[in-house]
Amino acid sequence: MRNTLICTVGTSLFEANLKNLRSNADRNPASVPANWSALLGAYQTKNWITLVNELLKVDPSSRVCGAEINTVEEMRKQKWWSLENLYFLVSDTVEGENTGQVLKGYFAKRADLKLKEVDFTKIEKLQDTNPQEFKTHGLRNLVREIGKYLQRFGTEQVAIDATGGYKAQIAIAVVVGQALNVPVYYKHERFSEIIEFPPMPIALDYDILAENADILSDFERNQTFSATELGEMDDRLRVFLSEVPIDNEVHFELNAIGQIYLTGFRLRYLPRVKLEEAENRTLPTFGNDHHYPPGSKEFVNKVWQENSWITTIHSIPYGGQKGIKEIGFRVNHQGEERQLVATFKHDDFGAKFRIRLPDETNVKLALAADRLNQQYRP
């Protein structure tokens, strides 16, 4: 039984409802609660504690309470649901933070719900004053935050309420749920009940991650690369990247779909796929000393020593493969064989090494490449 709800949050409580209470009362007195004047006064003076107390006097299914309260009230009636934890994801705006404070205060005082935890998080750069920041960073940060809760509670315990927020925010929440096997719910103001976007049997191709793990690691850390820097790029990466013109040249950044892809891989495989301790480990081996850049041997030995799931590492021929950074890990094809390869560069002098695992199935190679890049890539 699911017990944790993550809610995207908009400003309907303030902007669409409380702000218009007087005009609604003049036009149709029956459409507003008896304490509408107290609600409006608390909103206008930004007295959030009073506003919470006044909201508690209103039927939670009333439209005045806003989309988030309405949806939670509708969902708690579902038999498959046992709400214990409630988290709101608000925009990086003053209105977003204020709405989060009110919702947190309101649900913390709903003794009938018996919640264990209720809180809100402001999603950095999720705002409408800078569209580029919103698209490139805000939506990705939203995915990251949802991923944290999914990792904490497990996908089988969580549902997403995507009723509130920007349209793009709602759309991304739906995609996250469908890609990561989490049900998503939505309630339009004209709907009498919530609707469900059930998880879909989406199979993501994680070979793309394995073969581009080093580059994706850089992109995830908010790095931007020009088409010149990237050189030849795997065409399969393009769906994960946004193009940004800078100084008359196209640059690439990770987009929200790319963040969903990376988050999905970790949530899907980290809990159930382990990199086993290696038996009969042997020290790394190297060829002719004249063919290795300064520091490469020390680095290879460090990687081997710090990761007991690596059997051994050995040097392989280096043909000057173009790389963005001096250190990186990815899965390469050698004929029909897949190899986990490390690259090391000092100035223009580079070397390549193969990392051997006890079990070199595709998913374990991808998991190892992702982990090593997070740990060692500059």
N, C-alpha and C positions, 0 to 999 in steps of 0.2 A: 504494500500500500504506500503510495507516494505521500510524503509529508513536508516537502520543502517547495515553496513557490518563489520564483524570481519574476519580478514585475518591471517591465519598462514603464517609465513615467513621463507623462506630458504635463501640460499646464491647464488642462480642462477644469480642474477643481477651482483654480483661481480665475483664469481668463474667461472661460466660457460660462461658469456658473456663479461664483461668489460676486464677481465684478458686475454682473448684470441683474443682481437680485432686486434692486429697486425698480428697474424698468419692467422686469417680469412681474413684480408684485402689482405695479400699476396696471399692467395689461391684463394679467390673469391671476388674481389673488390666490386661486386654488392651486396654482402651480408651485407655490413657494411654501416652505414650512412656517409654522407659527412663530418661530424665533428668527425669522429672516433678518429683521433689523439688527439683532445682536450679532448674527453671523457677519453681516455686512460691516458693521462697526469694527469688529475684531479684525476683519480682513483689511480694512482701510487703514487702521492704526498699526497693523502688523503685530498685533498682540496674539502670537501663535498659541500660547497656552490657553487663552480664553477661546480662541477659535476651535481648538481641539475639544474643549469642554462643551461648546455649543454644538459641534458636529455630532458628539455622542448622544445628543438629544433627538437627532433626526434619524428616521428609518434609513438604514444603510443601503437599501435598494433605491432610495430616492435619487433622482438624477442630480440634485444639488450636491450630493456627496462626491461626485466625480467618477470618472471611469475606473480608477484603481479600486476604490472602496466598493463600487457596484460589482465589479468582477469578482473580487474576493468573496463578497457576500453570496454571489451566485455559485461560485465553485465549492464553497463549504457545504453546500447542500448535496453534493455528489457523493454517492455511497462508496466509491472507490478511493475516496480522498480523506486523509486525516491530517489536517494542517497543523504543523508544529513550528515551522520556521518560515519567516516571511522577509524577503529582501527586495528593496526598491532600488532601481538603477536610474539615477536622475541626470539631467543635462548639466553641463559645465557652465551654468548661469546662476545669477542670483535667484531667479524665479524657481529654477530647478532645485537648488539647495533649500529654499524656503518650503517648497512643496514636500521635499523629503522629510524635513523636520516635522511638518504637520502630520504627514502620514505615519511616521514613526511614533509620534506622540499619541496619535489617535489609536493605533492598533495596540500599543503598549498598554493602553487603558481599557481595551476591550476584554474585560475579565471573562466574558462568556466564551472567548476563543481559546483561552488557556495556552497561549503561545509560549514556546520556550525561548525564542529569540526573534526579534524584529529590528531591522536596521536599514539604513540606506547608504549608497555609495555614489559619489559624484564621479561621472565618467569624464576623465580629462579630455579636453578639446572636442567634446560633443556639444557643439553650439552652432548657431546659425549666422554668426557674423563673419566667419571665414570659411567659405565652402570647401576650399582645398584642404584645410586642416580637418574639417568635419569628415570629408571623404577618406583621406589618407590615414589620419590618426584617430579621430573620434570613433568611427565605426570599428576599427581594429581594437581599440581599447575596450569597447563594449563587448566584443567577442572574448577578449582576454578575461574580463571580469566574470562573464557567464561561465567561462571555462574553469575559473577558480572554484566557483560553487559546485560545478559538476564534479570536479576532482575531489572536493571536500566531502560531498555527500553521496556521490555515485549517481550515474545517469538513471538508475532504476528508482531513485527516491525523489527526483526533481521533476517539476513541470514549469513551464514558462507561460506567463501571462503577457502577451504582446499587444495589449489594448492601447496603452498610452505611449505618447512620444512622437517624434518625427516619423514620417512615413518610411524613410529609409531605415530608421532604427527598428521599426516594427518588422520590416521586410527581412532585415538581417537576423533578428531574433527567430523568425520563422525558419529561415534557412539553417541556422544553428541547430534548432530542434530537430528538423528533418534529417540533417546530416549526421547528428550524434545520437539519434534514437531517443529523443526526448519529446513528449507531447507538448504542443503549443496551443494556447487558448486565446480567443479574441472575442470581444463583445462590442459591436457597433452600437452607437447611442440609440439607433432605431430598432435594434434587435431585442426581442423579448427574452432571449437566452444566449448563453455563450456558445460559440462554435469551436470545434477542435480541428487543428491541423495535425493529423496523426503522423508518427514517424514513418518515413518511407524507406524501402530497401535500396538505399543508395550505396553503391560500392565505389569508393574512391581509390584511384590508382596511386598507391604509395611508392611505386617504383620511381615516380617523379621526384619524390623527396629523397630517396636513396641516392639517385644519380645527380642531384643538385643540392645536396645537403649543405655544402659550404656556402653557396650563394644565398640559399634561403635563410641560413643563419644570419648572414649580414643584413638581408632585407628586414628580417624580423626585429633587428635592433635599430630600426629606423634609418638605415643607411640607404643612400640614393646613388645610383650608378648611371652614367651616360651610356648610350649605345656603343660608343667607342670603347669604353672601359670593359663592357661586357663581352665585346667581340661576338663570336658565334654563340647564340643563345638557343637553348632547347625550346622549340616552339610550344611545347606543352606547358611551359611556365607562363606564357602570356596571359592566360586567364586569371592568374594570381597577381598580376602586376597592373599598375596604373601608369600611364604615360604623362609626364609633366615636362613642358617646354622650359628650359633654363638656358639663358644665353644662346639662343638660336640653335640649341641641340636638345634632342629628346632624352630625357632621363626617366628612369624606372623606379617605382616604389611599390612595396607590398600593399595590396589592397585588402579589403575585409574578407573576400573569398579566400585569399591566400592565408589569412590568419585562421579562418575556419578550418582550412585544410590541415594546417600544422597542429592546431588545437585538437582536431578530431583524431589525428594519428596518435597523439600522446594519451588522450583519454581512452582510446580504443585498445591500445596495446600495452601501455605502461602497467596497468593493474594486473594483466594476466600473462604477459610475455616477459620472461626473465632472461638476463644474460648470465648463464651458469658459470660458476667458478671453474676455471680451467685446470685440468690435471696435467701432470708431466710438462710443466711450463719450461721453456728454454729461453735463454737470453737472446736478445735481438742480435742479428748478424749483419755484417756490412761487407761490401766489396772493397775495391781499391780506395785507399784513403784520399787520393788526389781527386776523387770524383764527388766529394761531399762538402757542402758549404759549412762554414763555421757554425757551431752550435747544434747542428742537426743530430749528431750522435747523442748528445746530452738530452735533447728533446725526446728522441725516440725511446731512450732508456727510461726517461721520466714517465712517459705515457704507459710503457709496459709495467713499470713498478707500481703505478697508482691504480691500475685497473686489473684486478686479479682474474677477470673474465677473458683476458687476452692470453692466448697460448704463447705466441711469439710474434715477432716482427722481423721482416727481412727486407733488404733493399731490392729494388727492381729498376730496370733501365728507365732513364729519364730523358724524354725527348723534347724538353722545353715547352711543356704544356702551359698555355696561358692561364694565369690565375689572378684573382683580384687581390688576395692577401697572401702573405708568405706561408701561413699555416692553414691547412684545410683538410677535411675528410669527406670522401664521397665513395659511392659504389660505382665501379667501372666494369665494363664488359671486356673480357679477354676471350674472344671466340664465343663459346656458349657458356663460359664460366663467368660468374660474378665475383668481383674482388673488392674488398674494403681497402681503399688506398688512402694514405696520408701524403700530403705534399708539404715541403719545407723550403722556403726561399730566403736567401740572404743577399740583398741587393739584386743582382740579376742571375745569381747562381742558385740553382734549385736541385732538389732531390726528391725521389718518390720511394715510398715504402709500403709494403703490403702487410696488413694487420690480419692475423689468423685467429679465428674463433673456434671453439669446440663444435659449435653448430652454426653453419653458414647458410641457413635458410634466408629467403628474401627479407622477411620481416625483421629478423634479428640483425641482419646487415644494416638495414635502414635504421633500426633503433640504435645500433652502435654508432653509426655515422652521425645521427642527430645528437646523441649524448656527447660524443667527443667534440663536436663543433661548439656546443654550448659550454663545454668545459675549457677548451684550449684555443679556440679561434680568437684572435685579437679583436 
